[in-house]
Amino acid sequence: MFISTFLDLFFVGIMVVCISIITLFIQRIHLLMVLLCLEMVMLGLFFFSCSYFGLCSGSCYVAFVLLSFAACEASVGLSLLVALIRSHGKDFISLFCGFSC
């Protein structure tokens, strides 16, 4: 039962990563949607790493490092989103071509 739970979490992590990458390629017009898809990728990688490292070594330190990187990525992404909306009024990815500070 214990191994089955980890394998289920492993496959859920893989499915979340795959679905969010497909969604990332479909919804790549708005920056907010790209950031949400990247957060889903990080969540799927968290599930994957928790199940993999929890099953192998009993520790989940790598998953916590991954969560800290996800928090940093989210804060940088949201600050870029706010800067883009303040300067241009829209959150289209195509506006990054002329985005300079």
A tleap script that builds the chain and sets N, CA, C and O, in Angstrom:
source leaprc.protein.ff14SB
mol = sequence {
  NMET PHE ILE SER THR PHE LEU ASP LEU PHE
  PHE VAL GLY ILE MET VAL VAL CYS ILE SER
  ILE ILE THR LEU PHE ILE GLN ARG ILE HIE
  LEU LEU MET VAL LEU LEU CYS LEU GLU MET
  VAL MET LEU GLY LEU PHE PHE PHE SER CYS
  SER TYR PHE GLY LEU CYS SER GLY SER CYS
  TYR VAL ALA PHE VAL LEU LEU SER PHE ALA
  ALA CYS GLU ALA SER VAL GLY LEU SER LEU
  LEU VAL ALA LEU ILE ARG SER HIE GLY LYS
  ASP PHE ILE SER LEU PHE CYS GLY PHE SER
  CCYS
}
set mol.1.N position { 0.822 -1.194 0.000 }
set mol.1.CA position { 0.000 0.000 0.000 }
set mol.1.C position { 0.862 1.252 0.000 }
set mol.1.O position { 0.531 2.235 -0.663 }
set mol.2.N position { 1.973 1.223 0.745 }
set mol.2.CA position { 2.864 2.376 0.851 }
set mol.2.C position { 3.535 2.680 -0.486 }
set mol.2.O position { 3.631 3.840 -0.885 }
set mol.3.N position { 4.000 1.631 -1.182 }
set mol.3.CA position { 4.656 1.825 -2.474 }
set mol.3.C position { 3.638 2.249 -3.520 }
set mol.3.O position { 3.960 3.048 -4.400 }
set mol.4.N position { 2.438 1.740 -3.444 }
set mol.4.CA position { 1.391 2.117 -4.386 }
set mol.4.C position { 1.064 3.602 -4.300 }
set mol.4.O position { 0.809 4.238 -5.323 }
set mol.5.N position { 1.067 4.159 -3.100 }
set mol.5.CA position { 0.796 5.589 -2.933 }
set mol.5.C position { 1.883 6.426 -3.577 }
set mol.5.O position { 1.592 7.432 -4.225 }
set mol.6.N position { 3.143 6.018 -3.405 }
set mol.6.CA position { 4.234 6.755 -4.019 }
set mol.6.C position { 4.202 6.646 -5.536 }
set mol.6.O position { 4.501 7.615 -6.235 }
set mol.7.N position { 3.840 5.467 -6.054 }
set mol.7.CA position { 3.757 5.322 -7.503 }
set mol.7.C position { 2.614 6.140 -8.076 }
set mol.7.O position { 2.733 6.696 -9.167 }
set mol.8.N position { 1.506 6.217 -7.350 }
set mol.8.CA position { 0.401 7.062 -7.798 }
set mol.8.C position { 0.818 8.526 -7.831 }
set mol.8.O position { 0.492 9.238 -8.781 }
set mol.9.N position { 1.531 8.984 -6.814 }
set mol.9.CA position { 2.020 10.357 -6.775 }
set mol.9.C position { 3.038 10.601 -7.880 }
set mol.9.O position { 3.092 11.693 -8.445 }
set mol.10.N position { 3.842 9.592 -8.190 }
set mol.10.CA position { 4.822 9.670 -9.274 }
set mol.10.C position { 4.124 9.895 -10.612 }
set mol.10.O position { 4.511 10.778 -11.376 }
set mol.11.N position { 3.099 9.099 -10.894 }
set mol.11.CA position { 2.391 9.229 -12.162 }
set mol.11.C position { 1.552 10.501 -12.227 }
set mol.11.O position { 1.396 11.080 -13.303 }
set mol.12.N position { 1.017 10.940 -11.107 }
set mol.12.CA position { 0.293 12.217 -11.079 }
set mol.12.C position { 1.249 13.360 -11.396 }
set mol.12.O position { 0.894 14.277 -12.136 }
set mol.13.N position { 2.455 13.312 -10.845 }
set mol.13.CA position { 3.453 14.336 -11.139 }
set mol.13.C position { 3.820 14.377 -12.608 }
set mol.13.O position { 3.935 15.453 -13.195 }
set mol.14.N position { 4.005 13.211 -13.204 }
set mol.14.CA position { 4.336 13.155 -14.632 }
set mol.14.C position { 3.183 13.683 -15.475 }
set mol.14.O position { 3.404 14.421 -16.435 }
set mol.15.N position { 1.968 13.315 -15.128 }
set mol.15.CA position { 0.807 13.783 -15.893 }
set mol.15.C position { 0.613 15.289 -15.761 }
set mol.15.O position { 0.277 15.955 -16.741 }
set mol.16.N position { 0.818 15.834 -14.566 }
set mol.16.CA position { 0.675 17.282 -14.374 }
set mol.16.C position { 1.717 18.027 -15.193 }
set mol.16.O position { 1.408 19.054 -15.799 }
set mol.17.N position { 2.950 17.524 -15.221 }
set mol.17.CA position { 3.998 18.170 -16.017 }
set mol.17.C position { 3.650 18.118 -17.499 }
set mol.17.O position { 3.773 19.125 -18.195 }
set mol.18.N position { 3.221 16.970 -17.987 }
set mol.18.CA position { 2.890 16.841 -19.415 }
set mol.18.C position { 1.712 17.725 -19.806 }
set mol.18.O position { 1.760 18.401 -20.834 }
set mol.19.N position { 0.671 17.728 -19.009 }
set mol.19.CA position { -0.505 18.544 -19.328 }
set mol.19.C position { -0.178 20.027 -19.269 }
set mol.19.O position { -0.653 20.801 -20.099 }
set mol.20.N position { 0.628 20.426 -18.298 }
set mol.20.CA position { 0.954 21.852 -18.197 }
set mol.20.C position { 1.892 22.304 -19.309 }
set mol.20.O position { 1.812 23.456 -19.738 }
set mol.21.N position { 2.774 21.437 -19.788 }
set mol.21.CA position { 3.629 21.810 -20.920 }
set mol.21.C position { 2.800 21.927 -22.189 }
set mol.21.O position { 3.028 22.833 -22.991 }
set mol.22.N position { 1.844 21.030 -22.385 }
set mol.22.CA position { 0.953 21.139 -23.544 }
set mol.22.C position { 0.138 22.425 -23.462 }
set mol.22.O position { -0.025 23.124 -24.463 }
set mol.23.N position { -0.372 22.740 -22.276 }
set mol.23.CA position { -1.126 23.981 -22.090 }
set mol.23.C position { -0.245 25.198 -22.301 }
set mol.23.O position { -0.708 26.221 -22.806 }
set mol.24.N position { 1.018 25.099 -21.921 }
set mol.24.CA position { 1.955 26.202 -22.129 }
set mol.24.C position { 2.123 26.513 -23.608 }
set mol.24.O position { 2.183 27.680 -23.994 }
set mol.25.N position { 2.201 25.472 -24.445 }
set mol.25.CA position { 2.335 25.702 -25.879 }
set mol.25.C position { 1.042 26.205 -26.512 }
set mol.25.O position { 1.086 26.907 -27.522 }
set mol.26.N position { -0.094 25.862 -25.942 }
set mol.26.CA position { -1.371 26.321 -26.482 }
set mol.26.C position { -1.673 27.748 -26.048 }
set mol.26.O position { -2.102 28.557 -26.870 }
set mol.27.N position { -1.460 28.077 -24.780 }
set mol.27.CA position { -1.824 29.378 -24.206 }
set mol.27.C position { -0.590 30.255 -23.999 }
set mol.27.O position { -0.334 30.689 -22.875 }
set mol.28.N position { 0.170 30.521 -25.037 }
set mol.28.CA position { 1.387 31.308 -24.869 }
set mol.28.C position { 1.235 32.761 -25.307 }
set mol.28.O position { 2.232 33.419 -25.605 }
set mol.29.N position { 0.020 33.268 -25.352 }
set mol.29.CA position { -0.201 34.651 -25.764 }
set mol.29.C position { -0.064 35.590 -24.576 }
set mol.29.O position { 0.602 36.621 -24.679 }
set mol.30.N position { -0.680 35.252 -23.453 }
set mol.30.CA position { -0.669 36.116 -22.274 }
set mol.30.C position { 0.402 35.660 -21.287 }
set mol.30.O position { 0.602 34.463 -21.078 }
set mol.31.N position { 1.077 36.616 -20.693 }
set mol.31.CA position { 2.140 36.315 -19.740 }
set mol.31.C position { 1.596 35.647 -18.485 }
set mol.31.O position { 2.257 34.777 -17.918 }
set mol.32.N position { 0.416 36.034 -18.046 }
set mol.32.CA position { -0.166 35.437 -16.849 }
set mol.32.C position { -0.434 33.947 -17.045 }
set mol.32.O position { -0.210 33.156 -16.129 }
set mol.33.N position { -0.906 33.559 -18.213 }
set mol.33.CA position { -1.145 32.140 -18.485 }
set mol.33.C position { 0.165 31.362 -18.548 }
set mol.33.O position { 0.230 30.216 -18.103 }
set mol.34.N position { 1.196 31.975 -19.093 }
set mol.34.CA position { 2.507 31.323 -19.133 }
set mol.34.C position { 3.033 31.109 -17.719 }
set mol.34.O position { 3.578 30.050 -17.409 }
set mol.35.N position { 2.871 32.115 -16.863 }
set mol.35.CA position { 3.326 31.985 -15.478 }
set mol.35.C position { 2.544 30.910 -14.727 }
set mol.35.O position { 3.121 30.162 -13.937 }
set mol.36.N position { 1.237 30.830 -14.968 }
set mol.36.CA position { 0.433 29.783 -14.326 }
set mol.36.C position { 0.841 28.389 -14.797 }
set mol.36.O position { 0.885 27.448 -14.004 }
set mol.37.N position { 1.137 28.261 -16.085 }
set mol.37.CA position { 1.582 26.962 -16.599 }
set mol.37.C position { 2.943 26.582 -16.025 }
set mol.37.O position { 3.187 25.412 -15.727 }
set mol.38.N position { 3.827 27.559 -15.868 }
set mol.38.CA position { 5.126 27.268 -15.267 }
set mol.38.C position { 4.989 26.864 -13.800 }
set mol.38.O position { 5.739 26.019 -13.312 }
set mol.39.N position { 4.044 27.460 -13.109 }
set mol.39.CA position { 3.796 27.050 -11.725 }
set mol.39.C position { 3.243 25.628 -11.664 }
set mol.39.O position { 3.563 24.877 -10.742 }
set mol.40.N position { 2.426 25.259 -12.628 }
set mol.40.CA position { 1.921 23.887 -12.669 }
set mol.40.C position { 3.043 22.894 -12.973 }
set mol.40.O position { 3.050 21.779 -12.451 }
set mol.41.N position { 3.988 23.300 -13.818 }
set mol.41.CA position { 5.147 22.444 -14.076 }
set mol.41.C position { 5.935 22.232 -12.789 }
set mol.41.O position { 6.353 21.115 -12.481 }
set mol.42.N position { 6.134 23.313 -12.042 }
set mol.42.CA position { 6.875 23.193 -10.785 }
set mol.42.C position { 6.119 22.330 -9.771 }
set mol.42.O position { 6.738 21.580 -9.017 }
set mol.43.N position { 4.796 22.433 -9.750 }
set mol.43.CA position { 4.003 21.596 -8.853 }
set mol.43.C position { 4.111 20.123 -9.242 }
set mol.43.O position { 4.225 19.253 -8.378 }
set mol.44.N position { 4.075 19.852 -10.533 }
set mol.44.CA position { 4.247 18.476 -10.994 }
set mol.44.C position { 5.629 17.935 -10.684 }
set mol.44.O position { 5.776 16.773 -10.305 }
set mol.45.N position { 6.651 18.780 -10.844 }
set mol.45.CA position { 8.001 18.354 -10.484 }
set mol.45.C position { 8.137 18.137 -8.983 }
set mol.45.O position { 8.900 17.277 -8.543 }
set mol.46.N position { 7.396 18.918 -8.198 }
set mol.46.CA position { 7.394 18.704 -6.750 }
set mol.46.C position { 6.785 17.351 -6.406 }
set mol.46.O position { 7.340 16.617 -5.589 }
set mol.47.N position { 5.652 17.010 -7.017 }
set mol.47.CA position { 5.051 15.690 -6.801 }
set mol.47.C position { 6.016 14.584 -7.209 }
set mol.47.O position { 6.198 13.596 -6.498 }
set mol.48.N position { 6.629 14.779 -8.376 }
set mol.48.CA position { 7.564 13.790 -8.903 }
set mol.48.C position { 8.754 13.606 -7.968 }
set mol.48.O position { 9.132 12.477 -7.655 }
set mol.49.N position { 9.345 14.717 -7.520 }
set mol.49.CA position { 10.531 14.606 -6.671 }
set mol.49.C position { 10.188 14.080 -5.282 }
set mol.49.O position { 10.973 13.340 -4.689 }
set mol.50.N position { 9.026 14.454 -4.759 }
set mol.50.CA position { 8.613 13.908 -3.457 }
set mol.50.C position { 8.427 12.403 -3.535 }
set mol.50.O position { 8.836 11.675 -2.631 }
set mol.51.N position { 7.819 11.941 -4.598 }
set mol.51.CA position { 7.594 10.503 -4.706 }
set mol.51.C position { 8.897 9.765 -4.982 }
set mol.51.O position { 9.124 8.687 -4.432 }
set mol.52.N position { 9.755 10.329 -5.825 }
set mol.52.CA position { 10.999 9.641 -6.178 }
set mol.52.C position { 11.979 9.622 -5.011 }
set mol.52.O position { 12.487 8.562 -4.646 }
set mol.53.N position { 12.245 10.780 -4.427 }
set mol.53.CA position { 13.215 10.836 -3.345 }
set mol.53.C position { 12.645 10.291 -2.041 }
set mol.53.O position { 13.400 9.813 -1.194 }
set mol.54.N position { 11.359 10.353 -1.867 }
set mol.54.CA position { 10.745 9.751 -0.690 }
set mol.54.C position { 10.801 8.239 -0.738 }
set mol.54.O position { 10.925 7.583 0.296 }
set mol.55.N position { 10.710 7.679 -1.949 }
set mol.55.CA position { 10.753 6.232 -2.107 }
set mol.55.C position { 12.176 5.709 -2.001 }
set mol.55.O position { 12.399 4.630 -1.452 }
set mol.56.N position { 13.145 6.464 -2.521 }
set mol.56.CA position { 14.523 5.973 -2.561 }
set mol.56.C position { 15.270 6.190 -1.251 }
set mol.56.O position { 15.849 5.251 -0.705 }
set mol.57.N position { 15.262 7.413 -0.746 }
set mol.57.CA position { 16.137 7.702 0.385 }
set mol.57.C position { 15.401 8.079 1.661 }
set mol.57.O position { 16.026 8.143 2.720 }
set mol.58.N position { 14.135 8.326 1.604 }
set mol.58.CA position { 13.400 8.688 2.797 }
set mol.58.C position { 13.466 10.157 3.137 }
set mol.58.O position { 12.859 10.584 4.119 }
set mol.59.N position { 14.179 10.942 2.362 }
set mol.59.CA position { 14.246 12.383 2.627 }
set mol.59.C position { 13.667 13.138 1.448 }
set mol.59.O position { 13.686 12.665 0.311 }
set mol.60.N position { 13.165 14.292 1.734 }
set mol.60.CA position { 12.486 15.086 0.708 }
set mol.60.C position { 13.121 16.475 0.611 }
set mol.60.O position { 12.434 17.457 0.329 }
set mol.61.N position { 14.442 16.554 0.847 }
set mol.61.CA position { 15.121 17.847 0.838 }
set mol.61.C position { 15.139 18.481 -0.546 }
set mol.61.O position { 15.026 19.699 -0.679 }
set mol.62.N position { 15.281 17.658 -1.565 }
set mol.62.CA position { 15.316 18.187 -2.930 }
set mol.62.C position { 13.984 18.828 -3.280 }
set mol.62.O position { 13.945 19.824 -4.002 }
set mol.63.N position { 12.913 18.274 -2.785 }
set mol.63.CA position { 11.591 18.836 -3.051 }
set mol.63.C position { 11.444 20.210 -2.412 }
set mol.63.O position { 10.815 21.097 -2.990 }
set mol.64.N position { 12.012 20.394 -1.234 }
set mol.64.CA position { 11.931 21.705 -0.586 }
set mol.64.C position { 12.801 22.740 -1.290 }
set mol.64.O position { 12.444 23.917 -1.335 }
set mol.65.N position { 13.929 22.321 -1.837 }
set mol.65.CA position { 14.747 23.225 -2.649 }
set mol.65.C position { 13.982 23.608 -3.906 }
set mol.65.O position { 14.018 24.762 -4.333 }
set mol.66.N position { 13.293 22.648 -4.495 }
set mol.66.CA position { 12.474 22.921 -5.674 }
set mol.66.C position { 11.352 23.899 -5.357 }
set mol.66.O position { 11.045 24.771 -6.169 }
set mol.67.N position { 10.741 23.765 -4.195 }
set mol.67.CA position { 9.694 24.705 -3.791 }
set mol.67.C position { 10.246 26.110 -3.579 }
set mol.67.O position { 9.571 27.091 -3.891 }
set mol.68.N position { 11.452 26.217 -3.057 }
set mol.68.CA position { 12.040 27.550 -2.878 }
set mol.68.C position { 12.358 28.186 -4.223 }
set mol.68.O position { 12.172 29.392 -4.391 }
set mol.69.N position { 12.836 27.395 -5.189 }
set mol.69.CA position { 13.050 27.932 -6.533 }
set mol.69.C position { 11.730 28.337 -7.182 }
set mol.69.O position { 11.675 29.329 -7.909 }
set mol.70.N position { 10.675 27.579 -6.924 }
set mol.70.CA position { 9.361 27.923 -7.475 }
set mol.70.C position { 8.856 29.236 -6.902 }
set mol.70.O position { 8.248 30.033 -7.617 }
set mol.71.N position { 9.100 29.466 -5.621 }
set mol.71.CA position { 8.680 30.731 -5.010 }
set mol.71.C position { 9.468 31.900 -5.589 }
set mol.71.O position { 8.904 32.966 -5.833 }
set mol.72.N position { 10.758 31.710 -5.809 }
set mol.72.CA position { 11.572 32.773 -6.427 }
set mol.72.C position { 11.127 33.041 -7.859 }
set mol.72.O position { 11.058 34.192 -8.290 }
set mol.73.N position { 10.828 31.978 -8.587 }
set mol.73.CA position { 10.372 32.131 -9.972 }
set mol.73.C position { 9.036 32.854 -10.031 }
set mol.73.O position { 8.809 33.675 -10.920 }
set mol.74.N position { 8.164 32.557 -9.099 }
set mol.74.CA position { 6.858 33.217 -9.071 }
set mol.74.C position { 6.992 34.696 -8.748 }
set mol.74.O position { 6.301 35.523 -9.344 }
set mol.75.N position { 7.859 35.038 -7.823 }
set mol.75.CA position { 8.016 36.456 -7.468 }
set mol.75.C position { 8.646 37.251 -8.599 }
set mol.75.O position { 8.237 38.382 -8.857 }
set mol.76.N position { 9.630 36.684 -9.276 }
set mol.76.CA position { 10.240 37.382 -10.415 }
set mol.76.C position { 9.242 37.498 -11.559 }
set mol.76.O position { 9.167 38.539 -12.211 }
set mol.77.N position { 8.479 36.443 -11.808 }
set mol.77.CA position { 7.484 36.485 -12.870 }
set mol.77.C position { 6.391 37.501 -12.610 }
set mol.77.O position { 5.975 38.215 -13.522 }
set mol.78.N position { 5.924 37.573 -11.380 }
set mol.78.CA position { 4.885 38.558 -11.060 }
set mol.78.C position { 5.418 39.984 -11.120 }
set mol.78.O position { 4.692 40.897 -11.513 }
set mol.79.N position { 6.671 40.187 -10.739 }
set mol.79.CA position { 7.231 41.538 -10.854 }
set mol.79.C position { 7.389 41.939 -12.316 }
set mol.79.O position { 7.167 43.099 -12.664 }
set mol.80.N position { 7.768 40.996 -13.175 }
set mol.80.CA position { 7.817 41.293 -14.612 }
set mol.80.C position { 6.426 41.570 -15.167 }
set mol.80.O position { 6.259 42.448 -16.014 }
set mol.81.N position { 5.436 40.832 -14.700 }
set mol.81.CA position { 4.063 41.052 -15.144 }
set mol.81.C position { 3.575 42.435 -14.747 }
set mol.81.O position { 2.958 43.129 -15.556 }
set mol.82.N position { 3.842 42.844 -13.518 }
set mol.82.CA position { 3.425 44.172 -13.060 }
set mol.82.C position { 4.154 45.262 -13.839 }
set mol.82.O position { 3.549 46.267 -14.214 }
set mol.83.N position { 5.450 45.070 -14.084 }
set mol.83.CA position { 6.205 46.067 -14.849 }
set mol.83.C position { 5.697 46.170 -16.282 }
set mol.83.O position { 5.616 47.267 -16.834 }
set mol.84.N position { 5.356 45.039 -16.884 }
set mol.84.CA position { 4.844 45.050 -18.254 }
set mol.84.C position { 3.482 45.715 -18.329 }
set mol.84.O position { 3.223 46.481 -19.257 }
set mol.85.N position { 2.612 45.440 -17.378 }
set mol.85.CA position { 1.277 46.037 -17.398 }
set mol.85.C position { 1.350 47.528 -17.096 }
set mol.85.O position { 0.584 48.306 -17.666 }
set mol.86.N position { 2.252 47.941 -16.214 }
set mol.86.CA position { 2.386 49.373 -15.925 }
set mol.86.C position { 2.927 50.149 -17.117 }
set mol.86.O position { 2.518 51.284 -17.362 }
set mol.87.N position { 3.837 49.545 -17.850 }
set mol.87.CA position { 4.436 50.280 -18.964 }
set mol.87.C position { 3.592 50.224 -20.231 }
set mol.87.O position { 3.511 51.213 -20.960 }
set mol.88.N position { 2.961 49.079 -20.505 }
set mol.88.CA position { 2.236 48.922 -21.769 }
set mol.88.C position { 0.731 48.780 -21.609 }
set mol.88.O position { -0.001 49.012 -22.571 }
set mol.89.N position { 0.244 48.411 -20.446 }
set mol.89.CA position { -1.184 48.270 -20.232 }
set mol.89.C position { -1.749 46.919 -20.626 }
set mol.89.O position { -2.945 46.685 -20.452 }
set mol.90.N position { -0.927 46.026 -21.149 }
set mol.90.CA position { -1.372 44.691 -21.568 }
set mol.90.C position { -0.353 43.667 -21.093 }
set mol.90.O position { 0.763 44.016 -20.709 }
set mol.91.N position { -0.750 42.398 -21.124 }
set mol.91.CA position { 0.178 41.347 -20.703 }
set mol.91.C position { 0.487 40.368 -21.833 }
set mol.91.O position { 0.626 39.168 -21.596 }
set mol.92.N position { 0.593 40.872 -23.045 }
set mol.92.CA position { 0.911 40.012 -24.180 }
set mol.92.C position { 2.404 39.704 -24.206 }
set mol.92.O position { 3.228 40.566 -23.901 }
set mol.93.N position { 2.744 38.481 -24.570 }
set mol.93.CA position { 4.144 38.071 -24.669 }
set mol.93.C position { 4.834 38.823 -25.800 }
set mol.93.O position { 6.035 39.081 -25.724 }
set mol.94.N position { 4.101 39.176 -26.838 }
set mol.94.CA position { 4.696 39.869 -27.984 }
set mol.94.C position { 5.231 41.247 -27.613 }
set mol.94.O position { 6.032 41.809 -28.360 }
set mol.95.N position { 4.813 41.804 -26.486 }
set mol.95.CA position { 5.315 43.109 -26.061 }
set mol.95.C position { 6.728 43.040 -25.509 }
set mol.95.O position { 7.360 44.078 -25.313 }
set mol.96.N position { 7.238 41.840 -25.252 }
set mol.96.CA position { 8.592 41.715 -24.722 }
set mol.96.C position { 9.653 42.067 -25.751 }
set mol.96.O position { 10.809 42.277 -25.385 }
set mol.97.N position { 9.294 42.136 -27.029 }
set mol.97.CA position { 10.273 42.506 -28.051 }
set mol.97.C position { 10.770 43.932 -27.840 }
set mol.97.O position { 11.948 44.213 -28.061 }
set mol.98.N position { 9.897 44.825 -27.419 }
set mol.98.CA position { 10.285 46.209 -27.206 }
set mol.98.C position { 10.403 46.587 -25.755 }
set mol.98.O position { 10.426 47.774 -25.431 }
set mol.99.N position { 10.481 45.599 -24.854 }
set mol.99.CA position { 10.509 45.867 -23.409 }
set mol.99.C position { 11.936 46.146 -22.967 }
set mol.99.O position { 12.786 45.256 -22.989 }
set mol.100.N position { 12.195 47.379 -22.568 }
set mol.100.CA position { 13.520 47.730 -22.058 }
set mol.100.C position { 13.352 48.659 -20.873 }
set mol.100.O position { 12.376 49.406 -20.794 }
set mol.101.N position { 14.287 48.614 -19.967 }
set mol.101.CA position { 14.196 49.419 -18.750 }
set mol.101.C position { 14.881 50.757 -18.919 }
set mol.101.O position { 14.901 51.563 -17.989 }
savepdb mol mol.pdb
quit
